[in-house]
Amino acid sequence: MSNPKSDKRFIYQEFGNDHSAALERPTPELPPNQQNVRIQATRSGRKGKTVTVITGFQAKPETLTALLKQLKTQCGAGGTVKENEIEIQGDHKQKILEILVKLGYKAKISGG
């Protein structure tokens, strides 16, 4: 018979109980004029659906979420944030380029 408390008992532990703060990497929050952002429309891995992907952000997730909401509203489309990239449904390269330039980002369209 095993004691249920013995499964959760630590023999040795250093630096307290919470290790999540030690494992997180800080993301540098650069101002928009110092970020080189690329805009690309792609279909790969999306069952033929066109998605506009914006990469190159060096910002916190909260900043990207606020920017995503603004872009979705301006484009009239859905979207998401995945791994410091913003994905907007549909081909909206030109419109997103104009919006990001107005916000102060150094944005370029990449790909064909």
C-alpha positions in Angstrom: 0.0 0.0 0.0 1.2 3.4 -0.9 0.5 6.5 1.1 -1.1 9.2 -1.2 0.8 11.9 0.6 4.2 10.3 -0.2 3.7 10.9 -4.0 3.7 14.7 -3.5 6.5 14.8 -1.0 9.8 16.5 -2.1 13.1 15.1 -0.9 15.0 18.2 -1.9 13.8 21.4 -3.4 15.7 24.6 -4.1 14.4 28.1 -4.8 10.9 27.7 -3.4 7.8 26.0 -5.0 7.1 28.1 -8.1 9.5 27.4 -11.0 7.3 29.1 -13.8 8.9 32.5 -13.3 12.4 31.1 -13.7 11.5 29.3 -16.9 9.8 32.3 -18.7 11.9 34.3 -21.1 11.4 38.0 -21.1 10.2 39.4 -24.4 11.7 42.7 -25.2 9.1 45.4 -25.9 10.5 47.5 -28.7 8.8 50.7 -30.0 7.0 50.2 -33.4 9.6 52.3 -35.3 12.3 49.8 -34.3 10.5 46.7 -35.4 10.9 45.2 -38.9 7.6 43.5 -39.7 7.0 41.3 -42.7 3.5 40.8 -44.3 2.9 37.7 -46.4 -0.2 35.9 -47.8 0.1 32.1 -47.7 -2.0 29.1 -48.2 0.3 26.3 -47.1 -1.1 23.9 -44.5 -4.5 25.6 -44.4 -6.5 23.5 -46.9 -6.4 26.1 -49.6 -7.6 29.0 -47.5 -5.6 32.2 -47.9 -4.2 33.7 -44.7 -2.2 36.9 -44.2 0.7 36.3 -41.8 2.5 39.2 -40.1 5.9 38.2 -38.6 8.8 39.9 -37.0 7.1 41.4 -33.9 9.2 41.9 -30.7 6.3 42.8 -28.4 4.5 41.3 -25.4 1.4 39.1 -26.0 -0.9 41.8 -24.6 0.4 44.3 -27.3 -0.1 41.8 -30.1 -3.6 41.0 -28.9 -4.6 44.7 -29.0 -3.0 45.1 -32.4 -4.8 41.9 -33.6 -8.2 43.3 -32.5 -7.5 46.5 -34.4 -6.5 44.7 -37.6 -9.4 42.4 -37.5 -11.8 45.3 -37.1 -10.2 47.2 -40.0 -10.1 44.2 -42.3 -13.5 42.8 -41.4 -12.0 39.3 -40.9 -11.1 36.9 -38.2 -7.6 36.2 -37.0 -5.3 34.9 -34.2 -1.9 35.3 -32.6 0.4 32.3 -32.8 4.0 32.3 -31.5 4.5 36.1 -31.9 2.9 36.1 -35.4 -0.5 37.5 -36.3 -2.7 35.7 -38.8 -5.6 37.4 -40.5 -8.0 35.4 -42.6 -8.0 36.4 -46.2 -5.6 38.3 -48.4 -5.3 41.8 -46.9 -1.6 42.6 -47.5 -2.1 46.1 -48.8 -4.6 47.2 -46.2 -2.5 45.8 -43.3 0.6 47.5 -44.7 -1.2 50.8 -44.7 -2.5 50.3 -41.1 0.9 49.2 -39.8 2.8 52.1 -41.4 0.3 54.6 -39.9 0.9 53.0 -36.5 4.7 53.6 -37.0 5.9 50.1 -37.8 8.5 49.5 -40.5 6.5 47.0 -42.5 7.2 45.4 -45.9 5.3 42.9 -48.0 7.4 39.8 -48.6 6.7 36.9 -51.0 4.7 36.9 -54.1 
